[in-house]
Amino acid sequence: MRTVLREERCADNPVNTGQDDDGNCTMEDFGIRSLSVVSTVAAHRSFRGAASELNLSASSVSHIVANLEQKIGIRLFLRNTRSVSLTEAGEAFLARIRPALAEIN
């Protein structure tokens, strides 16, 4: 069973190539690694903290998140020089992906 993320902008995003029969993006479109990175950033509220846990550079983590945000067409995090916090859309997105990530891990 595939977890479907029902975000209208995702279905309309020309970058997206993998859709189900209803035009919705599926988890496999995003890549498990990208989803795990987003979840880790949210848990740490920090790109640097997530990078340390994932054995990646903070720049790599930031790029992975930015690429996913561009692909799905929504901003997941509010960023400033001192903190990272989830947007409302980011909270909803994480609520949908965390159960699937828990099953995979």
Z-matrix of the N, CA and C atoms (Angstrom, degrees):
N
C 1 1.455
C 2 1.524 1 109.49
N 3 1.318 2 116.73 1 131.60
C 4 1.457 3 121.30 2 179.74
C 5 1.516 4 109.53 3 -96.75
N 6 1.337 5 115.31 4 139.24
C 7 1.445 6 120.02 5 174.14
C 8 1.514 7 108.24 6 -82.35
N 9 1.314 8 117.56 7 127.97
C 10 1.450 9 121.94 8 -178.48
C 11 1.519 10 109.24 9 -104.96
N 12 1.316 11 115.59 10 131.45
C 13 1.453 12 121.90 11 176.33
C 14 1.515 13 106.97 12 -100.11
N 15 1.297 14 117.30 13 111.27
C 16 1.452 15 121.29 14 -175.11
C 17 1.527 16 110.22 15 -93.41
N 18 1.290 17 115.08 16 87.21
C 19 1.457 18 122.56 17 178.20
C 20 1.510 19 106.37 18 -126.13
N 21 1.308 20 116.68 19 113.20
C 22 1.458 21 121.02 20 -174.54
C 23 1.523 22 112.06 21 -52.31
N 24 1.311 23 117.01 22 -42.24
C 25 1.456 24 119.44 23 -177.53
C 26 1.521 25 110.64 24 -63.01
N 27 1.312 26 117.02 25 -34.10
C 28 1.457 27 120.51 26 179.02
C 29 1.521 28 110.28 27 -63.87
N 30 1.318 29 116.44 28 -45.17
C 31 1.459 30 120.50 29 -178.64
C 32 1.523 31 111.16 30 -63.85
N 33 1.320 32 116.96 31 -29.25
C 34 1.461 33 121.18 32 -178.79
C 35 1.525 34 113.27 33 -91.65
N 36 1.316 35 117.27 34 -5.92
C 37 1.455 36 121.89 35 -175.30
C 38 1.529 37 109.96 36 -71.91
N 39 1.339 38 118.46 37 120.54
C 40 1.457 39 120.62 38 -178.72
C 41 1.524 40 113.56 39 -66.16
N 42 1.345 41 117.70 40 -18.81
C 43 1.457 42 121.03 41 178.36
C 44 1.525 43 109.98 42 -71.01
N 45 1.323 44 116.91 43 -29.92
C 46 1.450 45 121.40 44 -177.37
C 47 1.525 46 110.46 45 -70.43
N 48 1.324 47 115.96 46 129.08
C 49 1.455 48 119.38 47 178.80
C 50 1.517 49 112.76 48 -116.63
N 51 1.317 50 118.43 49 -15.11
C 52 1.459 51 120.69 50 -178.38
C 53 1.509 52 111.39 51 -111.11
N 54 1.313 53 116.42 52 104.59
C 55 1.454 54 120.73 53 -179.57
C 56 1.516 55 108.70 54 -126.35
N 57 1.329 56 115.80 55 153.95
C 58 1.457 57 118.83 56 174.29
C 59 1.523 58 108.60 57 -79.20
N 60 1.318 59 116.90 58 -175.32
C 61 1.466 60 120.93 59 -175.84
C 62 1.518 61 113.33 60 -63.74
N 63 1.340 62 116.68 61 -22.05
C 64 1.462 63 121.15 62 179.56
C 65 1.526 64 112.63 63 -91.97
N 66 1.336 65 117.83 64 1.63
C 67 1.456 66 121.25 65 179.81
C 68 1.512 67 114.12 66 84.20
N 69 1.343 68 118.45 67 12.90
C 70 1.454 69 122.22 68 179.51
C 71 1.520 70 110.45 69 -90.84
N 72 1.321 71 116.04 70 145.52
C 73 1.455 72 120.63 71 175.90
C 74 1.520 73 109.00 72 -71.87
N 75 1.307 74 116.58 73 145.07
C 76 1.452 75 121.31 74 178.09
C 77 1.521 76 109.13 75 -110.90
N 78 1.333 77 116.60 76 163.29
C 79 1.458 78 121.84 77 -178.86
C 80 1.523 79 111.46 78 -54.51
N 81 1.317 80 117.75 79 -38.46
C 82 1.451 81 119.83 80 -176.54
C 83 1.524 82 111.96 81 -64.90
N 84 1.329 83 118.27 82 -20.99
C 85 1.458 84 121.25 83 178.46
C 86 1.523 85 111.54 84 -66.39
N 87 1.311 86 116.72 85 -29.33
C 88 1.456 87 121.03 86 -173.16
C 89 1.517 88 112.83 87 -91.98
N 90 1.288 89 119.89 88 -23.80
C 91 1.456 90 122.66 89 -176.61
C 92 1.516 91 110.29 90 85.11
N 93 1.303 92 114.85 91 125.94
C 94 1.464 93 120.72 92 -178.04
C 95 1.524 94 110.51 93 -58.73
N 96 1.308 95 117.15 94 -38.28
C 97 1.466 96 120.11 95 -179.17
C 98 1.531 97 111.35 96 -60.45
N 99 1.310 98 117.43 97 -45.99
C 100 1.463 99 120.86 98 179.33
C 101 1.516 100 111.14 99 -61.18
N 102 1.322 101 116.15 100 -41.73
C 103 1.464 102 120.16 101 179.87
C 104 1.525 103 110.93 102 -66.13
N 105 1.321 104 116.54 103 -39.37
C 106 1.463 105 120.53 104 177.38
C 107 1.524 106 111.44 105 -64.65
N 108 1.327 107 116.01 106 -38.93
C 109 1.466 108 120.12 107 178.54
C 110 1.525 109 109.87 108 -63.67
N 111 1.315 110 117.66 109 -45.04
C 112 1.470 111 120.94 110 178.93
C 113 1.527 112 110.25 111 -60.15
N 114 1.314 113 117.10 112 -44.71
C 115 1.456 114 120.84 113 179.82
C 116 1.535 115 111.67 114 -62.16
N 117 1.324 116 116.17 115 -39.65
C 118 1.470 117 120.73 116 -179.78
C 119 1.522 118 111.33 117 -69.51
N 120 1.326 119 117.47 118 -40.31
C 121 1.472 120 120.61 119 176.45
C 122 1.528 121 109.24 120 -61.17
N 123 1.317 122 116.89 121 -43.65
C 124 1.466 123 120.35 122 -179.85
C 125 1.529 124 111.08 123 -62.98
N 126 1.325 125 117.25 124 -40.20
C 127 1.462 126 121.16 125 -179.78
C 128 1.525 127 111.35 126 -65.26
N 129 1.333 128 116.91 127 -39.99
C 130 1.469 129 121.50 128 -178.29
C 131 1.524 130 112.85 129 -87.45
N 132 1.331 131 115.93 130 -19.30
C 133 1.469 132 121.14 131 -172.39
C 134 1.524 133 110.78 132 53.99
N 135 1.334 134 113.34 133 36.78
C 136 1.459 135 119.36 134 -175.57
C 137 1.523 136 109.55 135 -163.51
N 138 1.332 137 116.48 136 133.92
C 139 1.454 138 119.92 137 174.24
C 140 1.522 139 109.73 138 -70.47
N 141 1.316 140 116.81 139 -39.34
C 142 1.463 141 121.24 140 -179.15
C 143 1.528 142 111.35 141 -64.90
N 144 1.344 143 116.85 142 -43.95
C 145 1.463 144 120.39 143 178.36
C 146 1.516 145 112.09 144 -63.85
N 147 1.326 146 116.05 145 -42.39
C 148 1.466 147 120.36 146 177.40
C 149 1.524 148 110.48 147 -64.26
N 150 1.323 149 116.26 148 -42.28
C 151 1.462 150 120.84 149 -179.91
C 152 1.527 151 111.01 150 -60.03
N 153 1.318 152 116.11 151 -42.20
C 154 1.455 153 120.40 152 179.29
C 155 1.530 154 110.87 153 -62.23
N 156 1.318 155 117.07 154 -45.64
C 157 1.466 156 120.68 155 179.42
C 158 1.528 157 111.81 156 -64.11
N 159 1.320 158 116.29 157 -37.49
C 160 1.460 159 121.29 158 -175.38
C 161 1.528 160 113.84 159 -89.99
N 162 1.331 161 116.80 160 -1.96
C 163 1.468 162 121.93 161 -177.25
C 164 1.528 163 111.90 162 58.22
N 165 1.324 164 115.28 163 43.56
C 166 1.452 165 123.37 164 176.21
C 167 1.522 166 108.48 165 -125.65
N 168 1.313 167 116.84 166 167.14
C 169 1.462 168 119.19 167 173.24
C 170 1.527 169 108.78 168 -79.48
N 171 1.317 170 116.82 169 154.51
C 172 1.463 171 121.09 170 177.37
C 173 1.523 172 110.10 171 -60.89
N 174 1.312 173 116.84 172 -35.31
C 175 1.460 174 121.35 173 178.25
C 176 1.531 175 110.73 174 -63.50
N 177 1.327 176 117.37 175 -42.89
C 178 1.468 177 121.03 176 177.96
C 179 1.517 178 111.20 177 -61.74
N 180 1.323 179 116.30 178 -43.74
C 181 1.462 180 120.78 179 179.16
C 182 1.524 181 109.91 180 -61.53
N 183 1.310 182 116.50 181 -45.27
C 184 1.457 183 121.11 182 178.99
C 185 1.526 184 111.57 183 -60.33
N 186 1.319 185 117.08 184 -42.74
C 187 1.463 186 121.05 185 179.49
C 188 1.531 187 111.88 186 -66.85
N 189 1.315 188 117.37 187 -39.59
C 190 1.459 189 120.69 188 178.19
C 191 1.522 190 110.21 189 -61.76
N 192 1.330 191 116.35 190 -45.07
C 193 1.468 192 120.45 191 179.15
C 194 1.529 193 110.37 192 -64.58
N 195 1.320 194 116.97 193 -46.40
C 196 1.468 195 120.60 194 -179.37
C 197 1.529 196 111.58 195 -61.08
N 198 1.328 197 117.07 196 -40.29
C 199 1.465 198 120.58 197 178.78
C 200 1.522 199 111.30 198 -65.12
N 201 1.323 200 116.92 199 -41.13
C 202 1.458 201 119.84 200 177.71
C 203 1.525 202 110.66 201 -65.49
N 204 1.332 203 116.63 202 -43.38
C 205 1.467 204 120.13 203 178.12
C 206 1.527 205 110.73 204 -58.87
N 207 1.320 206 116.64 205 -41.69
C 208 1.464 207 120.16 206 179.24
C 209 1.521 208 110.56 207 -65.90
N 210 1.319 209 116.22 208 -41.40
C 211 1.463 210 120.45 209 -177.55
C 212 1.530 211 111.73 210 -64.90
N 213 1.335 212 117.19 211 -41.44
C 214 1.468 213 119.29 212 -177.75
C 215 1.521 214 112.44 213 -89.65
N 216 1.325 215 116.43 214 -12.21
C 217 1.455 216 120.21 215 175.24
C 218 1.517 217 115.35 216 76.83
N 219 1.329 218 116.56 217 21.36
C 220 1.476 219 119.70 218 175.80
C 221 1.526 220 109.33 219 -136.21
N 222 1.308 221 114.64 220 150.00
C 223 1.460 222 120.58 221 177.28
C 224 1.526 223 108.50 222 -87.70
N 225 1.323 224 116.64 223 122.12
C 226 1.462 225 121.52 224 -177.86
C 227 1.520 226 112.64 225 -90.26
N 228 1.328 227 116.44 226 -32.15
C 229 1.460 228 121.54 227 -175.07
C 230 1.519 229 111.86 228 -127.27
N 231 1.326 230 114.93 229 146.60
C 232 1.461 231 122.19 230 167.08
C 233 1.521 232 105.25 231 -96.53
N 234 1.310 233 116.52 232 128.14
C 235 1.450 234 120.93 233 -177.00
C 236 1.523 235 109.85 234 -118.80
N 237 1.315 236 115.84 235 139.75
C 238 1.451 237 120.60 236 165.47
C 239 1.519 238 107.21 237 -142.46
N 240 1.298 239 117.70 238 -176.25
C 241 1.463 240 120.01 239 -173.25
C 242 1.525 241 113.20 240 -66.32
N 243 1.325 242 117.76 241 -20.59
C 244 1.462 243 119.91 242 -175.46
C 245 1.523 244 115.63 243 -114.74
N 246 1.314 245 118.01 244 -14.00
C 247 1.461 246 117.66 245 -176.58
C 248 1.524 247 112.46 246 -154.77
N 249 1.306 248 113.73 247 164.29
C 250 1.457 249 123.14 248 175.80
C 251 1.521 250 105.95 249 -130.73
N 252 1.318 251 116.92 250 130.87
C 253 1.462 252 119.90 251 176.97
C 254 1.518 253 109.27 252 -138.82
N 255 1.312 254 115.38 253 152.63
C 256 1.457 255 120.68 254 179.58
C 257 1.518 256 111.44 255 -72.92
N 258 1.308 257 115.86 256 142.02
C 259 1.458 258 120.53 257 169.63
C 260 1.537 259 106.80 258 -78.74
N 261 1.306 260 116.80 259 171.72
C 262 1.465 261 119.93 260 175.91
C 263 1.531 262 109.84 261 -60.75
N 264 1.321 263 116.22 262 -41.69
C 265 1.465 264 120.56 263 177.58
C 266 1.527 265 110.53 264 -64.76
N 267 1.331 266 116.78 265 -36.32
C 268 1.459 267 121.49 266 177.67
C 269 1.514 268 111.86 267 -64.55
N 270 1.325 269 116.27 268 -39.96
C 271 1.466 270 120.33 269 177.36
C 272 1.522 271 110.67 270 -63.56
N 273 1.323 272 116.92 271 -43.17
C 274 1.463 273 120.95 272 178.87
C 275 1.532 274 110.45 273 -65.06
N 276 1.318 275 116.80 274 -41.77
C 277 1.462 276 121.52 275 178.88
C 278 1.521 277 110.42 276 -60.82
N 279 1.337 278 116.73 277 -47.19
C 280 1.467 279 120.89 278 -179.71
C 281 1.526 280 111.89 279 -64.02
N 282 1.319 281 116.78 280 -37.09
C 283 1.460 282 119.98 281 178.06
C 284 1.525 283 110.93 282 -61.22
N 285 1.314 284 116.34 283 -29.69
C 286 1.468 285 120.35 284 179.35
C 287 1.518 286 113.22 285 -82.92
N 288 1.329 287 117.42 286 -35.42
C 289 1.469 288 118.48 287 -174.81
C 290 1.523 289 113.75 288 -89.44
N 291 1.316 290 119.25 289 -27.31
C 292 1.464 291 120.46 290 -176.06
C 293 1.528 292 113.63 291 -58.53
N 294 1.333 293 119.94 292 -43.60
C 295 1.474 294 118.41 293 178.15
C 296 1.539 295 112.31 294 -60.20
N 297 1.312 296 116.24 295 -39.43
C 298 1.466 297 119.70 296 179.48
C 299 1.526 298 110.74 297 -67.78
N 300 1.322 299 117.09 298 -41.38
C 301 1.469 300 120.28 299 178.04
C 302 1.522 301 111.01 300 -64.03
N 303 1.317 302 116.92 301 -37.86
C 304 1.474 303 120.76 302 178.74
C 305 1.530 304 110.34 303 -63.73
N 306 1.317 305 116.92 304 -38.60
C 307 1.471 306 120.35 305 178.22
C 308 1.524 307 111.40 306 -67.40
N 309 1.305 308 116.67 307 -37.43
C 310 1.462 309 121.08 308 -179.22
C 311 1.520 310 110.96 309 -69.99
N 312 1.329 311 115.69 310 -42.74
C 313 1.463 312 120.17 311 -178.20
C 314 1.491 313 108.75 312 -80.19
